[in-house]
Amino acid sequence: MDTNKIRLSVLDQSPIRKGVDAERAVQETIELAKYTDQLGYTRFWVSEHHNTGSLAGSTPEVLIAHLAGQTENIRVGSGGIMMPNHSTLKVAENFRMLEALFPGRIDLGMGRAPGTDRITASILNPSNQFKEQDFVEQLMDLQNYFHDTGEPGTIQARIRAIPQVKTVPNMWLLSSSGQSGLFAAHFGMGFSFAHFINPVGGPQNVAIYKDRFQPSQDLAMPEANMAIFIFCSEDEEKVMQHKAVMDHRFLQFERGSAITPIAYEDIKNETYTLAEQDRIRYNRQRVVAGTPEKVKARLTQLANDYGVDEIIAVTIAEDFDDRLKSYKLLANLFEL
């Protein structure tokens, strides 16, 4: 694949760095959106997480409206709206309003995980049964609401998502297992594989999605991308420290302990059991961290393996300037 044809996008979770509060984390997301818009990135997605002390992104539908108003060209969307937490009609109305405000620039990325623990999810939506069929029905209903095509005799035929606008957001299904790739193929939606969550099986799942894709009113041909943690720096010491912090952050999550912002100085003397070292080796597959040429070579390989021409970068760094610099180096590498 010609590396100059690889498009780059952003998934931002509004990470709360050590010594920084949630308000500052959200402001950094805004700054990053404006910066990557200027750099020529394709899309900027924001996430939905709940009941966590390390990520401030909980309401993408609110944040998208502000980000789209602060940017000019970049597509802005959700990565994603966790559908089991929400009324389908309300999602349709939120994103129809966003389309009314910013026609042709909105992405609706959707997931079927709650983006939190089961207890919090049950409070967000007390009627959530965590059933796969419920998610499938939500996707069907969503398409009906966006196109006003409810089958006669169904409740969707009697309800309209307001405001009624001519454009429809680009719809994507997000997956770390591949199952949603089958749904995306069936409904004719885009498919984004979360390599930053699961580094195994992504290329095969994208291939299955493409093979089974059925064109829809919104998408004639399959469209896929992959998302991965990326940190690019010309300073090899910073790269080493970044890897160490990410190693610890992943283990912190897997232990089920409270996820708190950490810095390299907090964990530089940590020792790990053999089992933890095995997990570190596995989790490092979720991250591309290195100097520019090493990062370019690895991302080019991944794009070829996945058969995609778009990579979504998820970058968390102890220093905000290092985060901005990483995105700048990536843009230069792929000549955005």
C-alpha positions in Angstrom: 0.0 0.0 0.0 1.2 3.5 -0.8 1.8 5.1 2.6 0.9 8.5 1.3 -2.6 7.3 0.7 -3.2 6.3 4.4 -5.6 8.6 6.0 -5.3 9.4 9.7 -8.0 10.1 12.2 -8.3 10.6 16.0 -10.2 8.9 18.8 -10.0 11.0 21.9 -11.2 9.9 25.3 -10.4 13.2 27.2 -7.8 11.5 29.3 -7.2 13.1 32.7 -3.4 13.5 33.2 -1.8 13.5 36.6 -2.1 16.9 38.1 -4.9 17.9 35.7 -8.6 18.1 36.4 -11.5 17.0 34.2 -12.2 20.5 33.0 -8.7 20.8 31.7 -8.9 17.4 30.1 -12.0 18.5 28.1 -10.2 21.7 27.1 -7.3 19.7 25.8 -9.7 17.7 23.7 -11.0 20.9 22.2 -7.4 22.1 21.5 -6.5 18.7 20.0 -9.6 18.8 17.7 -8.7 22.2 16.3 -5.0 21.2 15.9 -5.7 18.0 14.0 -8.2 19.8 11.9 -5.4 22.1 10.8 -3.1 19.2 10.2 -5.5 17.5 7.8 -6.8 14.6 9.8 -10.0 12.9 8.4 -12.2 12.5 11.5 -12.2 13.3 15.2 -14.2 10.9 17.4 -14.9 11.2 21.1 -15.8 8.4 23.4 -18.4 7.5 26.0 -17.1 6.3 29.4 -18.8 6.3 32.8 -17.7 6.0 36.4 -14.0 6.4 35.8 -11.5 8.8 37.3 -9.1 8.7 34.4 -11.3 9.7 31.4 -13.6 12.7 31.2 -15.4 11.8 28.0 -18.9 10.7 29.0 -21.3 12.5 26.7 -20.0 12.5 23.1 -23.3 13.9 21.7 -22.8 17.1 23.7 -19.1 17.4 23.0 -19.5 16.8 19.3 -21.7 19.9 18.9 -19.0 22.1 20.5 -16.1 20.5 18.6 -17.8 20.8 15.2 -18.4 24.5 15.9 -14.7 24.9 16.7 -13.4 23.2 13.6 -13.8 23.6 9.8 -13.1 20.5 7.7 -12.5 17.5 10.0 -15.5 15.1 10.4 -16.6 15.0 14.0 -18.4 12.1 15.7 -18.7 9.5 18.4 -16.4 6.6 19.0 -18.9 5.7 20.1 -22.4 6.1 21.4 -22.9 3.0 23.6 -26.4 2.1 22.3 -27.6 0.0 25.3 -27.3 3.0 27.5 -29.7 5.1 25.3 -33.1 5.4 23.8 -32.8 4.8 20.1 -35.2 7.7 19.3 -33.1 10.1 21.4 -29.9 9.0 19.6 -31.6 9.7 16.3 -32.8 13.1 17.4 -29.4 14.0 18.8 -27.7 13.2 15.6 -30.4 14.7 13.4 -29.9 17.9 15.3 -26.1 17.6 14.8 -26.7 17.1 11.1 -28.9 20.2 11.0 -26.1 22.2 12.6 -23.2 20.7 10.6 -24.6 18.9 7.6 -22.2 16.4 6.0 -19.6 16.5 8.8 -21.1 14.2 11.5 -20.2 10.5 12.2 -22.3 8.3 14.4 -20.1 5.6 15.7 -21.9 3.0 17.8 -21.0 0.2 20.2 -22.9 -2.4 22.0 -20.8 -2.4 25.2 -21.9 -0.1 28.0 -18.6 1.7 28.3 -18.6 1.1 32.0 -19.3 -1.6 34.7 -22.6 -3.5 34.8 -23.9 -1.7 37.9 -23.3 1.8 36.3 -24.9 0.5 33.1 -28.0 -0.6 34.9 -28.4 2.8 36.4 -27.8 4.6 33.1 -30.6 2.4 31.6 -32.6 0.3 34.1 -34.3 -1.6 31.3 -31.0 -2.7 29.7 -31.1 -6.5 29.4 -27.6 -6.7 27.7 -29.1 -8.8 24.9 -27.6 -8.9 21.4 -31.1 -8.9 19.8 -31.9 -5.6 21.6 -28.9 -4.1 19.9 -29.9 -5.4 16.5 -33.4 -4.0 16.9 -31.9 -0.6 17.9 -29.9 -0.6 14.6 -33.1 -1.4 12.6 -35.0 1.3 14.4 -32.2 3.9 13.9 -32.3 3.4 10.2 -36.1 3.8 10.2 -35.8 7.0 12.2 -33.1 8.5 10.0 -35.0 7.7 6.8 -38.6 8.0 8.0 -39.3 4.4 6.7 -41.1 2.7 9.5 -42.9 -0.4 8.3 -46.7 0.2 8.2 -48.3 -1.0 11.4 -45.2 -0.6 13.5 -44.6 2.1 16.1 -41.8 3.5 14.0 -44.4 4.3 11.3 -46.1 6.7 13.8 -43.0 8.4 15.2 -40.7 10.9 13.5 -37.2 11.8 14.8 -37.1 15.6 15.0 -35.7 17.7 13.4 -36.4 16.2 10.0 -33.3 17.0 7.9 -32.2 15.8 4.5 -28.8 14.5 5.5 -27.9 11.4 7.5 -24.8 11.0 9.7 -22.2 8.4 8.5 -23.0 5.3 10.6 -20.2 3.1 11.9 -20.2 0.1 14.2 -17.3 -0.3 16.5 -16.0 -3.7 17.6 -13.2 -5.4 19.5 -14.5 -8.9 18.8 -15.9 -8.9 15.3 -19.5 -9.7 16.0 -20.5 -6.1 15.3 -18.7 -6.4 12.0 -21.3 -8.9 10.9 -24.0 -6.4 11.9 -22.3 -3.6 10.0 -22.1 -5.8 6.9 -25.8 -6.7 7.2 -27.0 -3.1 7.7 -24.6 -1.6 5.2 -22.7 0.5 7.8 -19.0 1.3 8.2 -16.9 -0.9 10.5 -14.1 0.2 12.9 -12.0 -2.4 14.6 -10.7 -1.5 18.1 -7.1 -2.9 17.9 -6.3 -0.8 20.9 -8.6 -3.0 22.9 -8.0 -6.4 21.2 -4.9 -6.9 19.1 -5.9 -10.3 17.8 -8.2 -11.2 14.9 -8.8 -7.7 13.5 -7.7 -8.3 9.9 -9.8 -11.5 9.7 -12.8 -9.7 11.0 -12.4 -6.8 8.6 -12.1 -9.3 5.7 -15.3 -11.1 6.8 -17.1 -7.7 7.0 -16.0 -6.8 3.5 -17.0 -10.2 2.1 -20.5 -10.1 3.6 -21.2 -6.4 3.1 -24.7 -5.6 1.8 -25.1 -2.1 0.3 -27.5 0.2 2.0 -29.1 3.5 1.2 -26.3 5.2 3.1 -23.2 3.2 2.0 -22.7 1.5 -1.4 -19.3 0.0 -0.7 -17.7 -1.4 2.5 -15.7 1.1 4.5 -13.4 0.1 7.3 -10.7 1.4 9.6 -8.8 0.3 12.6 -8.0 2.2 15.9 -4.8 1.7 17.9 -2.8 3.4 20.6 0.0 5.4 19.0 2.8 7.5 20.5 5.4 9.0 18.2 8.4 10.9 19.5 12.0 11.7 18.3 13.1 11.2 22.0 13.7 7.5 22.6 13.7 8.1 26.4 10.2 9.5 26.2 9.2 6.5 24.1 10.5 4.1 26.8 8.8 6.0 29.6 5.5 6.0 27.6 5.7 2.2 27.1 6.3 1.7 30.8 3.3 3.9 31.8 1.0 2.1 29.3 2.2 -1.3 30.6 1.2 -0.3 34.1 -2.1 1.3 33.0 -3.2 -1.9 31.3 -2.4 -4.0 34.3 -4.1 -1.6 36.6 -7.3 -2.0 34.5 -7.0 -5.8 34.3 -6.6 -6.1 38.1 -9.9 -4.3 38.5 -8.4 -1.7 40.7 -9.3 2.0 40.6 -8.0 3.6 37.4 -6.1 6.7 38.5 -3.9 9.1 36.5 -0.2 8.1 36.8 3.1 9.4 35.7 6.4 7.6 34.9 7.9 8.6 38.3 5.1 6.8 40.0 5.8 3.4 38.4 9.5 3.5 37.3 10.6 1.1 40.1 7.7 -1.4 39.7 8.5 -5.1 39.4 6.1 -7.6 37.8 5.4 -11.2 38.2 6.0 -13.6 35.4 2.3 -13.7 34.7 2.2 -9.9 34.6 5.2 -9.9 32.2 3.2 -12.2 29.9 0.3 -9.7 30.0 2.7 -6.8 29.3 4.0 -8.6 26.2 0.4 -9.2 25.0 -0.8 -5.7 25.7 2.2 -4.1 23.9 0.5 -5.4 20.7 -2.2 -2.8 21.3 0.3 0.0 21.1 2.6 1.5 18.4 5.2 3.6 20.2 8.5 4.7 18.8 10.5 7.1 16.7 8.9 8.4 13.5 10.4 5.8 11.0 9.6 2.9 13.3 6.1 4.1 13.8 5.6 4.7 10.1 6.8 1.2 9.2 4.6 -0.5 11.8 1.5 1.5 10.8 2.0 0.8 7.2 2.3 -2.9 8.0 -0.9 -2.8 10.0 -2.8 -1.0 7.2 -1.7 -3.7 4.8 -2.6 -6.5 7.2 -6.1 -5.0 7.7 -6.6 -3.9 4.1 -7.6 -0.4 5.2 -6.5 3.0 4.1 -7.5 4.8 7.4 -5.9 4.5 10.9 -7.4 6.0 13.9 -4.8 7.2 16.5 -5.6 7.0 20.2 -2.8 8.9 22.0 -2.4 9.4 25.7 0.7 11.1 27.0 1.8 12.5 30.4 2.6 15.9 28.8 0.0 17.5 26.5 2.7 19.0 24.3 4.0 15.5 23.7 0.5 14.5 22.7 0.3 17.3 20.2 3.8 16.6 18.9 2.9 12.9 18.3 0.0 13.9 16.1 2.1 16.4 14.2 4.8 13.8 13.5 2.2 11.4 12.3 0.7 14.0 9.9 4.2 14.7 8.6 5.0 11.0 8.1 1.9 10.3 6.0 2.0 13.7 4.3 -1.6 14.8 5.2 
